[in-house]
Structures are given as C-alpha cells and as structure tokens.
Amino acid sequence: MMSVLLRQIARYVSQKAASDPEAREKVFKAARDVVEEAKQIAKNDDRAYAAGRAFRRAFYKLQSNR
C-alpha cells in the first residue's frame, strides 16, 4: 500500500517538474539537499544517529514553513 502511494507521489512530482520550470528548480534543489544529507549520513560512524538528526532537521524545517 505504501509503495503505491509513494509511486503516485513520485509520478505527480515528476509530471509537475516536467511542466513547470519553477517546480523543476525546486525539485532539483530538494534532490541536491537530499544527496548532501545522504553523504553526511554515510560519512558518520553511527548512521542511525546521523539519519535521525537529518530527519529531525528536515522535520523542524517543515514545521517552520507553515
């Protein structure tokens, strides 16, 4: 069930990014940020802790954008 939902979300985002230059730029920036976070997590010895911190930062950022 969850994979179907994630697939639909990914399809919507890709269609939106393909048709709208502003959305494309936002998606590109978000993907770049995700890659940077993944690099930081991979470098850390305690990856679970690093992933938790990255999630917390993203969650707080989402909350502050309300």
C-alpha positions, 0 to 999 in steps of 0.5 A: 500500500505504501509503495503505491502511494509513494509511486503516485507521489513520485509520478505527480512530482515528476509530471509537475517538474516536467511542466513547470520550470519553477517546480523543476528548480525546486525539485532539483534543489530538494534532490541536491539537499537530499544527496548532501544529507545522504553523504553526511549520513554515510560519512558518520560512524553511527548512521542511525544517529546521523539519519535521525538528526537529518530527519529531525532537521528536515522535520523542524524545517517543515514545521517552520514553513507553515 
